[in-house]
Amino acid sequence: MDFALNDEQRAFRDAVAAFARDRLVDDYAGADRRGAFREGLVGEMAELGLVGLRIPQEHGGQGADALSAGIAVEGVARADLNASYLVFLPALVAEVLVGAADERQRERWLPAIAAGETLPCFCLTEPEHGSDAAHLGLRAERDGASWRLTGEKTSISLGMGAHTALVFARTGGEGARGISAFYIELDDRFVQRSPFEDLGERAIGRASLAFDGHPVGEDCLVGREGEGFVRCMQGFTTRAR
């Protein structure tokens, strides 16, 4: 098997390296002191296609394969580890949405991520259960035709700055089959965000998110009820397409 990069992948690697050298290296320390990326960085990366790599072209993304996404993460991280999360996390969220959301949801959610207008986070880890997707405690309880989220997620990268979240919550009984996935807009009237103090990584905005009855519409359910564990695992096991 030939593992060498092709001409297109090498050109992409070089373009990412040039961007990282020219636009990222000099602000790494400043972003850590500020605890935030510089204004406009997400938009710059979106213009280069780095934010929407795993989003299909028909939804505004690049439709890139997993290897190209890996090249981008590596190239950005070499200059600024923090900024690489702006490539990796949208790709991870998109992986789940592309695989599980219906076409109407994909049309509504994916273009904004690809354009850098919406910054998503991946809400899995919890204080009592870590990243064990089968044993989560945060609950999504029925409230008429919608849901309400109650509980806490912790160690959420981009948690302080994210506009949206892919949240894994318990909708049923114990175990993996009781977990569902929701893609939501974060409404700070119902979410308390508490930042972590990570020397060298403050710009990532790692945080705990405490949900206090956060309302979630029925149309925010990703896939079917009870499929959240499977969708989470599929997101982490990135396909090579």
N, C-alpha and C positions, 0 to 999 in steps of 0.2 A: 504494500500500500504506500502511495506517495503522499507524504505529509508536508511537502514543500508548498509555500504560498504561490498562487498563480500571479500573473502580472497585475490584475486588477486589485488583488488583496495587498500586494506589495505597494502599489500606488496609494491605496487607502491608508495603509500603515504609515507611509511617509507623510501624508497629508495630516493625519492625526498628530504625528510627532511634531510637525511644524507648528500646528495650532497650540499644542501643549507648551512648546518652547517659547512661543511668542506671546501667549496670552495667559498662561497659568503659572509658570514658575515664579515670576516676580511677586505674585500676590499671595502665595501660600501662607507666609507668616502673617501678613496683614489680615487675611480672612480668618485665621485662627484667633488673632487678637480681637477682631470684631465679633467673632462668633457667628459669622454669616458670609456667604459668598458675595462678591461684588455685584452691584446692581447691573442687570442685563446679561449676566453670564449664562443663565439658562437659555435665554433667547439666542445668544451667539452659538451655543452648542446645538440648539435646535436647527438653526440655519445651516449648519454643517451636516445635519442629519444624524447627529450623535444621540439625540434623545429618543428618536423614533425608529431606531435600528430594527427592532423586532416587530414593528407594526407594519401590516401590509400596505403596499403602495396605494391601494384604493381607499385607504383611510388616512392618507397623508404621510405615511412612514416610508422607510427605505426597503422593507421586505428583505432585510439582510439575513444571511445564514448565521448560525451560532458562532462559527469561527470568526466571522467579521466582527460580531459583537465582542468577542473575546479580545480581538486585536485592538478594538477601540478602548475597552476598559483598561487593558494593559498599557496602552500608549498614554492615556490620560493620567493613570495612576503613577506612571513613572515621573511625571512632573508635579502632580498634586493628587495624593490619595483621596482627599475629600471630594474633589470634583469628579472622581470616577464613579461615585455613588449617583451622580446625575445621569450617568449612562446605564449603570447596572440596575438600579431600582425601577426606572420606567420600563426597562426590558423585562424584568421579572414580573411586574404587574401586567404588562401587555401580554406576556406568555399565557397567563391565566385567562385574561379577558378574550384573547383571540380564540383560545381553545374551548371556552365555556359559555361566553355571553352569546345572546342571539344577535342577529344582524342589526336590528334596531338599536340595541345597546351598543354594539361596536361602532355604529355610525355616530352615536351620541357622545361616546367617551373617548375613542381613540384619537381622532383628529386633534383634540385639544392637548393631549399628552404629546403627540408628535410635534406640534407647533411650539411647545414649551410654555403654553398658556396655563396648563394645569400641571402641577407637580404632585405626583402621587407618593404615598408611602405604603409599606407592606406590614399590616398589623397582625402579627402572629404571636410573638413572644409575650408571656405573662409572668408575673412575679412568682406564682406558686408552681407553675408547670413548665417554665422555660419555653422552648420551641417545640414541645411535644404536641403536634397538631391533633392527636387523638384524644387528648385529655385536657382540653381548654375549659376555663371556667367562665369567661365572659359570656353573658347570655343575651340572646335576641328573643324577646317575648312578643307575642302577638298583641297588637293594639288595634282592634278592628281589622281594616284591610291592610294595615302596615305593621311595622315592628318597632320595638324600642331596645336599644343596646344599653346594657348596664354591666359595668365591670372595668377592669384595668388591663391595658397592654403596657409593656415596658421595653426599654432598650430599642425603641423604634427609630431607626435611622431616618433623617429628614422629618422627624416628628414635629419639630418646632415650626418648620416652614411649609409643610405640605398643605395643599388645598383639598386633596381628596385622599381616601384611604381604601385599600382592599382589606376588609376586616373579616377575620375568621371567628365565628361565634357559635355557641351551642344553642341549637334550636330544638334538639330532641333529647333522648336519653344518654346514658353514659357511652363512652367509646367513640370510635371514628365515625360511625354512622349517624351520630347526633350533631355533627358539625356542618355548618353551612357557610357560604361565602357571600359577602355583600360589598359592593363598590359604592362608596358614599362620599358626599361632600361634607367636609368637616365643619360643623356649626359650633363655634366656640361658646355659644350659650349653653351647650350640653356637654362640652369637653374641656377638662382642665389639663393643660399641657405643662409638664414640669421638666425643665432641661437638665441634662447630665453635664458634668464639667469634665470634658475629655481633653487633656492637654495634647495639642497637636491636631485634634480632630473636632474642634468646637464648631467649625463651619458646617459639619454634617447635621448639627442640631438634633443629636440623639436625645430622646425624651421618653417619659412615661405619659400615657394618655388615659385619663380616667373618664369613662363615659357614664353620664348620669341621665339615663332615659333618652338617649339620642334618638330622634325619630328617623326611621328609614322606610322609604316607600317600597311597595311590593315590586316595583320595577327595578329595584336595586339589587335584588337577589341574582347572583351569578350562577347560572346552571340551575339545577333542581335542588330543592331542600334536601339536606343530608349528604350532598356531594362535596362539601367543602374540603374534607380531608383528601379526597382523591385529587381535587383540583389543585390543592396546595402542593402535593407530591409531584404532580405533572409539571407545575411551574418550576420547581427546583430541578427536575430531571429534564432540562432543556433539550428539545428535539433539535436535530441537526439541519432542519429545513432552512 
